[in-house]
Amino acid sequence: GRFNAEIQELLRKLKVYSQRAFVAERRLKIVEAENKRHRTELETSNTARKKTDLDVELKSERIRELSSENETLRSKFDGLLHDYRLKDQQLTAAKVKIDSLLNQVEDLG
């Protein structure tokens, strides 16, 4: 009798523990799935960040190239402006000389 009762009690406890283990295993699977999802999200986020970093690097390089081109063009423009001013001065001097010569011709005439 008593031995049978102890066996029944042990079977009852075994059934409870078995149910708890089943519930714990289900919870573990849920947590593992959530962890996997979070890990995937993190990897996606890291990939996006790396792509953004690369984009920023490429854009920075392009800005440096454009700045360099801009400096070159600025230098050419300054040279052309200098040439223009020189030609303008020469033209003004030539006009003054022509006007002077025309005045001398009028004085002779």
C-alpha positions as CSV (number, residue, x, y, z in Angstrom):
1,G,0.0,0.0,0.0
2,R,2.5,2.6,1.2
3,F,5.0,1.6,-1.5
4,N,2.2,1.9,-4.1
5,A,1.2,5.4,-2.8
6,E,4.9,6.5,-3.0
7,I,5.0,5.3,-6.6
8,Q,1.8,7.2,-7.4
9,E,3.2,10.4,-5.8
10,L,6.5,10.0,-7.7
11,L,4.5,9.5,-11.0
12,R,2.4,12.6,-10.2
13,K,5.6,14.7,-9.6
14,L,7.1,13.2,-12.7
15,K,4.1,14.3,-14.7
16,V,4.3,17.9,-13.2
17,Y,8.0,18.1,-14.0
18,S,7.4,16.8,-17.5
19,Q,4.7,19.5,-18.1
20,R,7.1,22.2,-16.7
21,A,9.9,20.9,-18.9
22,F,7.6,21.1,-21.9
23,V,6.5,24.6,-21.1
24,A,10.1,25.7,-20.5
25,E,11.2,24.1,-23.8
26,R,8.5,26.1,-25.6
27,R,9.5,29.3,-23.9
28,L,13.2,28.6,-24.8
29,K,12.2,28.1,-28.5
30,I,10.3,31.4,-28.4
31,V,13.3,33.2,-26.9
32,E,15.7,31.6,-29.4
33,A,13.4,32.7,-32.2
34,E,13.4,36.3,-30.8
35,N,17.2,36.2,-30.4
36,K,17.5,35.1,-34.0
37,R,15.2,37.9,-35.2
38,H,17.1,40.4,-33.2
39,R,20.4,39.1,-34.5
40,T,19.1,39.4,-38.1
41,E,17.9,42.9,-37.4
42,L,21.3,43.8,-36.0
43,E,23.1,42.3,-39.0
44,T,20.8,44.2,-41.4
45,S,21.4,47.4,-39.4
46,N,25.2,46.9,-39.5
47,T,25.1,46.2,-43.2
48,A,23.1,49.4,-43.8
49,R,25.5,51.4,-41.6
50,K,28.5,50.0,-43.5
51,K,26.8,51.0,-46.8
52,T,26.1,54.4,-45.4
53,D,29.7,54.7,-44.2
54,L,30.8,53.7,-47.7
55,D,28.4,56.2,-49.3
56,V,29.8,59.0,-47.1
57,E,33.4,58.0,-47.9
58,L,32.6,58.0,-51.7
59,K,30.8,61.4,-51.4
60,S,33.7,62.8,-49.4
61,E,36.1,61.7,-52.1
62,R,33.9,63.2,-54.8
63,I,33.8,66.5,-52.8
64,R,37.6,66.5,-52.6
65,E,37.8,65.9,-56.4
66,L,35.3,68.7,-57.1
67,S,37.2,71.0,-54.8
68,S,40.4,70.2,-56.7
69,E,38.6,70.8,-60.0
70,N,37.2,74.1,-58.6
71,E,40.7,75.3,-57.6
72,T,42.0,74.5,-61.1
73,L,39.1,76.3,-62.7
74,R,39.5,79.3,-60.3
75,S,43.2,79.5,-61.2
76,K,42.4,79.4,-65.0
77,F,39.7,82.0,-64.5
78,D,42.1,84.3,-62.6
79,G,44.6,83.9,-65.4
80,L,42.0,84.8,-68.0
81,L,40.8,87.7,-66.0
82,H,44.4,89.0,-65.7
83,D,44.8,88.5,-69.5
84,Y,41.5,90.4,-70.1
85,R,42.6,93.3,-67.9
86,L,45.9,93.5,-69.7
87,K,44.2,93.5,-73.2
88,D,41.7,96.1,-71.9
89,Q,44.6,98.3,-70.8
90,Q,46.4,97.8,-74.2
91,L,43.1,98.6,-76.0
92,T,42.5,101.8,-74.0
93,A,46.1,102.9,-74.7
94,A,45.6,102.2,-78.4
95,K,42.4,104.2,-78.4
96,V,44.1,107.2,-76.7
97,K,46.9,106.9,-79.3
98,I,44.4,106.8,-82.2
99,D,42.5,109.8,-80.8
100,S,45.8,111.7,-80.5
101,L,46.8,110.8,-84.1
102,L,43.3,111.8,-85.4
103,N,43.6,115.2,-83.5
104,Q,47.0,115.7,-85.1
105,V,45.6,114.9,-88.6
106,E,42.7,117.4,-88.0
107,D,45.3,120.0,-86.9
108,L,47.2,119.5,-90.1
109,G,44.1,119.6,-92.2
